[in-house]
Amino acid sequence: MIDRTPGTRRTVLTAAALAEPAASLSGYTIGVTADRRKDELATLLEARGARVVIAPALRIVPIADDAELRAATRACLDDPPDIVLVNTGIGMRGWLEAAEGWGLAEPLRAVLGRAYLVARGPKARAAVRAAGLKDHWSPEGEGYEEVVDHLTTRGLTGLTVAMQLHGESQPEYTAALVAAGARVIEAPVYRWAPPADPAPLHRLVDLIMAKLVDAVTFTSAAAVQAVLRAAGTGADALLDALRADVMAACVGPVTAEPLRRQGVPAVTPGRARLSALVRTVVDELPRRAVNLEINGHALTLRGHAAIVDGELRQLAPAPMAVLRALAESPGRVLSRAALLQALPRGADEHAVEMAVARLRAGLALPGVVQTVVKRGYRLPV
C-alpha cells in the first residue's frame, strides 16, 4: 500500500478554504486499485484534497509473443471475420503492434478494414480510428449485453466474429454469440496477473473491512474480482463494508457489474473516464456525510475529519471512531465498553478515555462531548 498523504497537511481548514474545489474531498481517504493509471487517478483525487491509498489489485502482462494471440491473428487472416469486437484501446493497439512484429500488421489491418467493427467504448473507438480504420457501432452503455443484443438482432448465423479480449475470456458472451450461430475467434492481447507485491492490496482489504477508507475506486471488473479474492474468508465482511459504509466507485457499468451482483450499490459516472470518475466521487461522498446540530454548533462527519461550524478539523482514527459511534444516536449515553467496540482490537477502556480526550481537543468545542458520571459519554441534543 502506498499512502500518498503529504507529510505537512494542515489539521484545520477554514470555511473559506473548505469551499474551494481543491478541498472538495478534504477529510476523505480513498483507495485506488488501478495499476496502469494509478498515478493519474491519485493525482486527480489529491488535487481535490483527498488522502489516497494506492494498492494495485492487478497488473497487465502483455502477451505479444504468445502463441495463442498469433494463432488467433492467423485465423483472422485465413478466414476473415465478418464482425470484429474491439473491447479496449490498449488491446487494439497491442494487437496491431504484435502483428507488426510478426510482419502481419498490414494484412491484419486490411482484414479489419473489411469487417463490421464494433468499438465497446470511446477508448476502443479512438484506437480504431487512430489505426486508420472505421468503426460502425458502439453501445451507449459500453456493456457486453448491448453488444450481444445488437449483433444477434443483426443476425449472426454463419458469420465469424473476432473478439479482442481484455485481460480474460468472457465465456458467457462468447457462448451467447455461438448460440446465435456465430463462429468466434478470441484474440487475447494481454492478460491480468497478481500484483508483484501483494502486501498493499491485502492492507487495503483490511482498511476496507475496518471502514478506515471512505471510498474505493475500480477501473476494471477484473480488479473487483481480485480484491474479493484477496479478502479470502473475509470476503463477506468486505462486501458488507462496501454495501453500507465504504463507497465503491467504478469507472463504468461493466466494471461495476460484479459488485452489483453482490448487492453493492456501486456508483458510476455517465462516461467511462477517470476525470468523470473523480467528479462522481466528488459529488457522491459529501452526500453521505453525517450532519448534526449539537449544542448550537453545526457538526458534519466527513471521513477522517469533522467540520465544526464550517471549519474542517482532521482527527486521528480512534477519536474519529468514537465520534462516529456517538453520532449514530445523539443524546444516547454510550458506556466505555460500548465505545471500546468501535476502537481497534487490543484497545482497553483507558484507550477510550484517551480517545475521548483527543476528540475534545480536536473539536475544540466545550460541552460537545459530555461525560455522564458512572455511565459513559454522549453528544447532547
C-alpha positions in Angstrom: 0.0 0.0 0.0 1.3 3.5 -0.9 -0.3 6.2 1.3 0.1 9.4 -0.7 -0.8 11.6 2.2 1.5 14.7 2.2 3.6 15.0 5.4 2.6 18.6 6.2 -1.1 18.5 6.0 -3.0 21.2 8.0 -5.2 19.9 10.7 -7.7 22.8 10.3 -9.3 24.2 7.1 -11.2 27.4 7.4 -14.7 27.7 6.0 -13.4 29.8 3.1 -10.7 27.2 2.3 -13.1 24.4 2.6 -15.4 26.0 0.0 -12.7 25.8 -2.7 -12.7 23.0 -5.2 -9.3 21.9 -4.1 -10.8 21.0 -0.7 -13.9 19.2 -2.0 -12.6 15.8 -0.8 -10.6 17.1 2.2 -11.2 14.7 5.1 -11.7 11.6 3.0 -9.5 8.6 2.4 -9.8 6.9 -1.0 -8.4 3.6 -2.2 -7.1 3.3 -5.7 -6.9 -0.3 -7.1 -5.8 0.7 -10.6 -2.3 -0.2 -11.9 -1.5 1.3 -15.2 -3.1 4.8 -14.5 -2.8 4.7 -10.7 -0.7 7.9 -10.5 -3.0 9.9 -12.8 -6.1 8.9 -10.7 -4.3 9.5 -7.4 -3.2 13.0 -8.6 -6.8 13.9 -9.6 -8.1 12.9 -6.2 -5.3 14.6 -4.3 -5.9 17.8 -6.2 -9.3 17.8 -4.5 -7.9 17.3 -1.0 -8.3 13.5 -0.6 -5.9 11.3 1.2 -5.1 8.5 -1.3 -4.1 4.9 -0.7 -2.6 3.2 -3.7 -2.9 -0.6 -3.8 -3.0 -2.1 -7.4 -5.2 -5.2 -7.5 -3.7 -6.5 -10.7 -1.0 -5.8 -13.3 -1.3 -6.0 -17.0 1.1 -8.6 -18.7 1.4 -8.1 -22.5 1.5 -11.3 -24.4 2.6 -10.0 -27.8 4.7 -13.2 -28.2 2.0 -15.5 -27.0 1.3 -18.4 -29.4 -2.4 -18.1 -28.7 -2.6 -14.5 -30.0 -0.5 -15.3 -33.0 -2.8 -18.3 -33.8 -5.9 -16.0 -33.4 -4.3 -13.5 -35.8 -3.5 -16.2 -38.3 -7.1 -17.5 -38.1 -8.4 -14.0 -38.9 -6.2 -13.8 -41.9 -7.1 -17.3 -43.2 -10.8 -16.8 -42.6 -11.5 -13.1 -42.4 -14.1 -12.2 -39.7 -17.4 -10.6 -40.7 -17.5 -8.7 -37.4 -14.7 -7.6 -35.1 -15.4 -6.5 -31.5 -12.8 -4.2 -30.1 -13.0 -4.1 -26.3 -10.2 -1.8 -25.3 -8.0 0.9 -26.8 -4.8 -0.6 -25.3 -5.8 -4.1 -26.6 -6.4 -2.8 -30.1 -3.1 -1.0 -30.2 -1.3 -4.0 -28.6 -2.8 -6.4 -31.2 -1.6 -4.2 -34.1 1.9 -3.8 -32.5 2.2 -7.5 -32.1 1.2 -8.1 -35.7 3.8 -5.5 -36.7 6.5 -7.6 -35.0 5.3 -10.7 -37.0 5.2 -8.8 -40.3 1.4 -9.1 -40.3 0.3 -5.6 -39.5 -0.9 -4.6 -43.0 -2.7 -7.9 -43.8 -4.4 -7.7 -40.4 -5.3 -4.0 -40.9 -6.8 -4.9 -44.3 -8.9 -7.7 -42.8 -10.1 -5.4 -40.0 -11.0 -2.7 -42.5 -13.4 -5.0 -44.4 -15.2 -6.1 -41.2 -18.1 -4.6 -39.3 -16.2 -3.0 -36.4 -17.8 -2.7 -33.0 -16.0 -0.5 -30.5 -17.1 -1.1 -26.9 -16.4 2.4 -25.7 -14.7 5.7 -26.5 -11.1 4.5 -25.9 -11.7 1.5 -28.2 -13.2 3.8 -30.8 -10.2 6.2 -30.6 -7.8 3.3 -31.1 -9.7 2.0 -34.1 -9.7 5.5 -35.8 -6.0 6.1 -34.9 -5.3 2.9 -36.8 -7.0 4.4 -39.9 -10.0 2.1 -39.5 -13.7 2.9 -39.4 -15.9 1.8 -36.5 -19.5 1.1 -37.4 -21.3 0.9 -34.0 -20.7 1.4 -30.2 -23.0 0.6 -27.3 -24.3 3.6 -25.4 -23.6 1.9 -22.0 -20.4 0.2 -23.1 -21.9 -3.1 -21.9 -21.5 -6.6 -23.4 -25.2 -7.3 -23.1 -25.8 -4.4 -25.5 -23.2 -5.7 -27.9 -24.7 -9.2 -27.9 -28.2 -7.8 -28.4 -27.1 -5.6 -31.2 -25.3 -8.4 -33.1 -27.9 -11.0 -32.6 -30.6 -8.6 -33.8 -28.5 -8.0 -37.0 -28.2 -11.8 -37.4 -25.1 -14.0 -36.8 -25.9 -17.3 -38.5 -22.9 -18.4 -40.4 -20.8 -15.3 -39.6 -17.4 -15.2 -38.0 -16.9 -12.8 -35.0 -13.4 -11.9 -33.8 -13.4 -10.7 -30.2 -10.4 -8.8 -28.9 -10.3 -9.8 -25.2 -9.3 -7.5 -22.4 -7.4 -9.4 -19.8 -9.5 -12.5 -19.6 -12.0 -14.6 -21.5 -15.7 -13.7 -21.4 -17.2 -17.2 -21.8 -20.8 -16.2 -21.2 -20.8 -13.7 -24.1 -18.8 -15.9 -26.4 -21.4 -18.6 -25.7 -24.2 -16.2 -26.5 -22.7 -15.4 -29.8 -22.1 -19.1 -30.6 -25.7 -19.9 -29.6 -26.8 -17.2 -32.1 -25.0 -19.1 -34.9 -21.6 -17.3 -35.0 -18.1 -18.7 -35.1 -16.0 -16.8 -32.6 -12.3 -16.1 -32.7 -10.9 -14.9 -29.3 -7.8 -12.7 -29.6 -6.1 -12.4 -26.1 -3.9 -9.3 -26.4 -2.9 -9.1 -22.7 -3.7 -10.9 -19.5 -4.1 -9.9 -15.9 -1.6 -11.1 -13.3 -1.5 -10.6 -9.5 0.5 -7.5 -8.3 4.2 -8.1 -8.0 3.9 -7.1 -4.3 0.5 -8.3 -2.8 1.1 -6.6 0.6 -0.5 -3.2 -0.4 -3.6 -4.9 -1.7 -4.1 -7.0 1.5 -3.6 -3.9 3.5 -6.3 -2.1 1.6 -8.6 -5.0 2.1 -8.0 -4.7 5.8 -8.7 -0.9 5.7 -12.0 -1.6 3.8 -13.2 -4.1 6.3 -12.2 -1.8 9.2 -14.0 1.0 7.4 -10.9 3.2 7.5 -11.3 4.2 3.9 -14.3 6.1 2.7 -14.3 5.0 -0.9 -12.5 2.6 -3.2 -12.1 3.2 -7.0 -12.2 0.4 -9.6 -11.2 0.7 -13.2 -11.9 -2.9 -14.3 -14.1 -5.8 -13.4 -11.0 -7.9 -13.1 -9.8 -5.6 -10.3 -13.1 -6.1 -8.4 -12.7 -9.8 -8.6 -9.0 -9.6 -7.5 -10.0 -7.6 -4.4 -12.6 -10.1 -3.5 -10.1 -12.9 -3.9 -7.6 -11.0 -1.8 -10.2 -10.9 1.0 -10.3 -14.7 1.1 -12.5 -15.8 4.0 -13.2 -12.2 4.8 -15.0 -11.5 1.5 -18.4 -11.4 3.2 -17.1 -8.7 5.7 -15.6 -6.8 2.8 -18.8 -6.9 0.9 -20.8 -5.8 4.0 -18.5 -2.7 4.3 -19.0 -1.9 0.6 -22.7 -2.2 0.9 -23.0 0.2 3.8 -20.0 2.2 4.8 -17.4 2.3 2.1 -18.4 3.7 -1.3 -17.4 1.7 -4.4 -16.8 4.0 -7.3 -16.4 2.2 -10.7 -15.3 3.8 -14.0 -18.3 2.2 -15.8 -21.2 -0.3 -15.6 -19.1 -3.2 -16.9 -16.6 -2.6 -14.0 -19.5 -2.3 -11.5 -21.4 -5.4 -12.6 -19.5 -7.9 -10.3 -20.2 -5.7 -7.3 -23.9 -5.0 -8.2 -24.4 -8.8 -8.5 -23.3 -8.9 -4.8 -25.8 -6.2 -3.8 -23.1 -3.5 -3.6 -24.6 -0.1 -4.7 -21.6 0.9 -6.8 -21.6 4.4 -8.3 -20.5 5.1 -11.9 -20.1 8.2 -14.0 -22.0 8.9 -17.2 -18.9 8.4 -19.2 -16.1 5.9 -18.6 -13.3 8.5 -18.0 -11.0 8.9 -15.0 -11.9 12.6 -14.7 -15.6 11.7 -14.8 -15.0 9.0 -12.1 -13.4 11.7 -9.9 -16.3 14.0 -10.4 -18.7 11.3 -9.3 -16.7 10.7 -6.2 -16.7 14.5 -5.5 -20.5 14.6 -5.9 -21.3 11.4 -4.0 -19.1 11.3 -1.0 -20.2 14.6 0.6 -23.8 13.5 0.3 -23.1 10.6 2.6 -21.7 12.9 5.4 -23.5 12.8 8.7 -24.8 16.2 9.7 -25.7 17.1 13.3 -26.7 20.1 15.4 -25.0 19.8 18.8 -25.4 22.5 21.5 -26.0 25.1 18.8 -23.0 24.0 16.7 -23.1 22.5 13.2 -21.2 19.3 13.1 -20.5 17.2 10.0 -18.7 13.9 10.0 -16.6 13.6 6.8 -14.2 10.6 6.6 -11.4 11.2 9.0 -12.4 14.7 9.8 -15.2 16.7 11.3 -16.5 20.0 10.0 -17.3 22.2 13.0 -19.2 25.4 12.3 -17.8 25.4 8.8 -14.1 24.6 9.7 -12.7 21.2 8.9 -10.7 19.6 11.7 -8.8 16.4 11.0 -8.9 13.7 13.7 -6.9 10.6 14.4 -8.7 7.2 13.7 -9.5 6.5 17.4 -11.2 9.9 18.2 -13.0 9.7 14.9 -14.3 6.2 15.6 -15.6 7.4 19.0 -17.3 10.4 17.4 -19.0 8.2 14.7 -20.2 5.8 17.4 -21.7 8.7 19.5 -23.2 10.4 16.3 -25.2 7.3 15.5 -27.5 8.1 18.4 -27.1 11.7 19.6 -28.3 12.1 23.1 -27.8 8.4 23.9 -25.2 7.5 26.5 -22.6 5.0 25.4 -20.6 3.2 28.0 -16.8 2.8 27.8 -17.4 -0.8 27.0 -19.7 0.1 24.1 -17.2 2.7 22.7 -14.4 0.1 23.1 -16.1 -1.9 20.3 -15.5 1.0 17.9 -11.8 1.0 18.5 -9.2 -1.3 17.0 -8.7 -4.7 18.6 -6.5 -4.8 21.6 -7.6 -1.4 23.0 -8.8 -1.1 26.6 -11.1 1.3 28.4 -8.2 3.5 29.1 -7.8 3.9 25.3 -11.4 5.0 25.2 -10.7 7.8 27.7 -7.7 8.9 25.7 -9.7 8.9 22.5 -12.4 11.0 24.1 -9.8 13.4 25.4 -8.2 13.7 22.0 -11.7 14.1 20.4 -12.5 17.0 22.7 -9.1 18.7 21.9 -9.6 18.2 18.2 -13.1 19.6 18.1 -12.2 22.5 20.4 -15.8 22.9 21.5 -16.6 22.7 25.2 -19.6 20.6 26.0 -20.0 18.9 22.7 -18.8 15.5 24.1 -20.4 15.2 27.5 -19.4 12.8 30.3 -22.3 11.2 32.2 -20.9 10.1 35.6 -20.6 6.4 36.0 -22.4 5.8 32.7 -20.3 7.0 29.8 -20.4 9.7 27.1 -22.9 11.3 24.8 -23.4 14.1 22.3 -26.1 16.4 23.7 -29.1 17.2 21.6 
